[in-house]
Amino acid sequence: MLPSILTHLQRLVAFDTRNPPRAIGTDGIFDYLRAQLPGFAFDLRDHGAGAVSLLAVRGSPSRVFNVHIDTVPDAPGWSADPFALGVDDQRATGLGACDIKGAAACLLAAAQASTGAAALLFSSDEEANDPRCIRAFLGSDHGFAQAIVAEPTGCKVVLAHRGIASVQMRFVGNAGHASGVNALADNALHQAVRWGARALDCVANEAHREFDGLSGLRFNIGRIEGGIKANVIAPSADVRFGFRPLPSHDVDELHARFHDCAHAPPASYTEVFRGPALPAGTPAQASARHGQARALADDLGLPIGAAVDFWTEAALFSAAGLTTLVYGSGDIAQAHAADEWVALEQLRAAATTYRRLLEIEQ
């Protein structure tokens, strides 16, 4: 199937689906996808802001395959046109070839080479951190019990990954001359720095926690800004931070603990984004769903790989109650990089597996 895969991948890479700028429409790449799937029924939906979904269904499958067709912007340092697929005897290079138009090409080739029932959900907003497509699909009467989400996993099933949370905080102080007796207490930046020290201690205390080979809590203070100049007490300070919990973490409890790391309540604490871990749910639900996903992988004869630290929309399917696996071609180390590439052997392996799974649905 490799010639067919590479033909599809060449066409898919040529479509500019960079996200941002969130300018993807219902034509272009979606016209191509529909043209390659004769015998399928289509549900094409525009969710706004470049979020377009296409559900292609043949027969009455119980399992849905999901793959996003948007990419990140091309990074500096490309040695050739990122929209022109380059192929040698080992790899295919192009924007999105690894993450994850390669898997989309494999699914197209597998669907064309099989006759079994199939459901393919293509979405265009995964890189926007605003999952309109998947949330709309999961809010519909879709009828599927299982989901396989294509992300770069080296053609091994991933059963678990971290969640993701982003927060914006604000501290408020009292402006004044830095020589004042109250400068230490009144400075909003001092409040932010003290909060940061306690938050880091909080994270260190989670080092013992484990789930499916993952350990500890990932945490990052991404930005602290505020103040006016060195001799003026900072009247305000804004902090942006994020953390990546294990499926066994209680995210609401973590938010409460980070909020309470401040010596005095912050002026605001706003959760900007939350993506659940995989498997999703309470710690008890996550454990049960993990077992169900492992059983499904075993039933399908799929090799199981290690849990990963990066987040995928598979967690949203899991949170909605679908037994969910992550499986796709490529290595995450090549994703989002200049001269992004995927190994040809990975494409062959993924397409062969997808075809076999589609034929099971006869």
N, C-alpha and C positions, 0 to 999 in steps of 0.2 A: 504493500500500500504506500510505500514511501514516495513514489512519483506523485501520486494523488495528494498526499499530505503536503508536499512541498509546493505543488501548484496552488492549493488552497492558502498555504501560509504566505506565499508570494503576494497573492491578492489581498489577503487580510492586512499584512504589514503596510501595503501601499495606501490603505485608508488612514487618514489622519484622525485618530480618535484620542488625542492627548487630552488629559483631564488634570488640572484646568487646561483650557478656558471653559469647559462645560458647554461646548457648542455642538454637541453631537445631535443629529436629527434622525428622523425615521427613515430616511432614504440612504443612499451610499452603502455602507457596509451591511445594513439590514436588507437592502434589496439583494445584495449578493448572497447573504445567508439563505434567504427564502428561495432564491433561484437554484440553490444547490440541494434542496430538500424536497424533491417531488414526492407526492403521496402523503405529505404532512399537512395537518391543519395548523393554522397560524393565529396567534393572538398577539398583535403588535400594539404596544401602549407607550404613550409619551407622558412621562410623569413630571415634566418640566425641568428646567435647569440642566439640560443635557442628559437627563436620566431616561433612557429608553429601554424597554424590555421586549423580548420576543420569545414567546413560548411556542415551540414547534412540537406537535404531538402526532404520533403514528400508532394506531391501535389503542389498547387500553393498558398502558404500563402502570406499575405500582411505584416506580422509582424515577426520580427526576435528576438529570445531570445539569449542573449549573456551571457556566464559564463566563467571566467578564471579558468584554472586548475593548474596554478603554485601557489606555496606558498612561503612565506618568509622562511629563514633558521630557524630551530628549536631553540627557545630561551633557555638559560640556565635554569635549574630547573625542567625539565620534570621528573615526577615520574615514568614513564613507557616508553616503546618504542614508539616514536611519530608516527611510521609507522604501528603500530598495533592498530586497532580501539578497544577502550574499550567502552562497553555499559552497563549501568545499567537501572533502571526502569524510569529514568528521562532524561538522557543525553547520548550523544555519544561523546567520547573524542579521538582526533587524530589530527595530523598536517594537517591543512586545513579543518577540519571538519566544522568550522564556516566560514572561509574565503578561498575559498567558495565551496569546494568540496561537502559540504552538499547540496547546491542548484543544483550542477551538478547531484548528485544522484537523487534528486527530479525530475529533468527534464527527466532523463533517465526513471525513473519509470512512470512518467506521459505520456511520449511518447509511452511506451510499453502498457499502459492501455487505450490508445485512438486510434482513427483511423483518426482524422481530419488532415487537412493540417498543416505542422509544419516546422519551420526553426530554427535550433539550431546552433549557432556559438560558438565553443569552441576555446579559445586562451590561449597561454602559456607565455605571456610576460608582464602581467599587473603589476607584482611586480618589473619589471626591470626599470620602469620610461622611457620606450622607446617603445611606443605603435606601433610597426611595424605591428602587426596583424590587429588591428582595422583600422589603416590608410590605409593599403592595401585593406581591405574589402571595406571601404568607397570610395576608389578611383576606385572601379570596378563598372560595370553596374549591381548592385545587385537587383534593382527593388523594394526594401522594403520601405514602408512609415512610419513604426512604429518600435520601438525597446523597448524591456524590458531587462534591464541589471541587472543581479543577483549580489547583494552585501548584506551584513548583515544589513537589515533594520527592523528586527522584524516582518516580514510579513505585513508591511504597505508600501504603495507607498511613495517614496520620489520624490518630484517634483523639488527640488532646492538644490544645494549645492555650496560651495565656489569653486572658481578657485584656481590655485596654480602657483606661479612664483618663480624661483630661480635665483639668480644673483651672479656673482663674480666681485668684484671691485679691482682696484689696485691704491694706492697712491704712489707717488714718492717724496722723499725729497733729502736733501744733507747731506751726511755723514760728521761728524766732531766731535770735542770734545764737550761733553755736557755742558761745562762751557761757551761756546761761546754765544755771545750776540744774535745770530740768532737761538739759539737752539729751542726756542718755535715754530718759524715759519717754520724752515727747517725740522722738524721731521715729517716723513710720518705717524707715529703712532698717533701723535697729530692731524694730518689732519683726520685720520680715526675716532678718538674719537669725534672730533667736528662734523663730518658728522653724527655719530651715535646719538648724542644728538638732532640734528635738525631733523633727520629721525623719532625719537621717538615722537617729537612734532608734526610732520606731521601726524603720525598715530593717535595720540590723537585727532586731529582735525576731524577725520573721525568717531568718536564715535557715532554721531547722525544718521548716514546713516543706513537704514534698507531695508531688502528684505525678505519677507515671513517668518518673525520671526527671521531671522538672523540680527545681528547688528554689526556695526563697521568693522574694518579692522584687520585681524590677521597678526602679523608681528613678525619675529624672526631673530636676529643677531646670526648666528650659530657659526661663527669663525672669529677671528681677529688674524693675526700673522704677525710678521715682527721684524725688529730690530736685534741688535747684543748683546748689554749688556747695563747696566745702565748708563755708562759714555760715550756712543757713540750715536750720533744722528742717529735715524733710517732712513736708506736711502730708505726703501720701506715698504709697509704694504699691505697685502691682506685681503679682507673682503668677507665673504660669508654670504648672508642673503636671506631670503625668505619672501613672503607675500601671503596671501590668500584673494583675493578680493571677494566681493559680485557680483552677476550677474548685479547689477546696477552700478558697477564701470567701468570706462574707464581705462583699463589696460595700454594702451600706455601713457595716461596722468599720471598715477601713476609712471610709470618708469621715465618719464620726471621729475616729482617732486622729486623722490628719487635721481636721478642724480644731480639735482640742489641743493640738501641739502649740497653739498660740498662747502666750501668757495671758492675754486678754482676748476676748472674742474678736475676730477680724470684722471689718466693716462689711465685707461680703465674701461669700464662698459659693462659687457658681460652678456646677458640673457642666462642662461644655460638651463632652461626648462620653458615652459609655457603650462599649461593645462587650457582650458577655464572653466568658471563656468557653472553650469547647472541651468536654460537654458542658452544657449550660444548666442553670438551675441552682437550687440550694445544694450545699455539699452532699446531702443524701441523694438528691436527684442526679447530680453530676456522676456520682459513683455508679448508680444504677444504669444511667445512659451510657457510661463508659463500657460497662459489661455488655450491653445490647449492641453497641457498635463493634466491639471485638467479636462477638458472635456472628454478626453480619459479615465482617471481613473474612472470618474463617469459612462461613458457608459459601461465600463467593470465591474462595480460593485465592485471596489477595494477600501479598506479603505485607506484614505490618512493620512500619518503621518507628523511629523514635518520635516522641512528642516534640513540638517546636515552640520557640518563643514568639514568633510573629503571629499576628492576628489575621483571621480570615472571616468571611461572611458565613462560613459553615456554622459558626456559633449561633447565628440568627435562626438557621433551620433547626438546630438542636433545641433552641429555646422555644420554638413553636411545636416541639414534640416529635419531629421527624428523626429517625435514626440516621445519623449523618457521618459520612466518611469524607476525608480530604484525600484526593488522589490526582496527580497530574505529572506532566513531563517537566524536566528541568530542575535546576538547583537554585535555591533562593539567593545564593551568592552572586549569580549572574543578573538577577532582577534589578531594575532601576539603575543599571550601570551603563556607561558608554560602551559601545560595541556589544550590546546585549546579545547573548547567543544561547542556543539550546543544542545539545548533542543529537545527532541524527538517530543514534541508537535509542535515545530516550523517546523520540517521536515514534519510532517503530514499536517500541514496547507499549507505550500508552495507547496507540491506535489498536494494537492487537488485543489489549485488555478491554478497551471500550467495545470493540466488535464482539468479543466473547460475551460480555455482559449484556449487550443488546440482544444477542441470539438466545440467551437464557430466558428473555422475556417473551419468547414465542407463545 
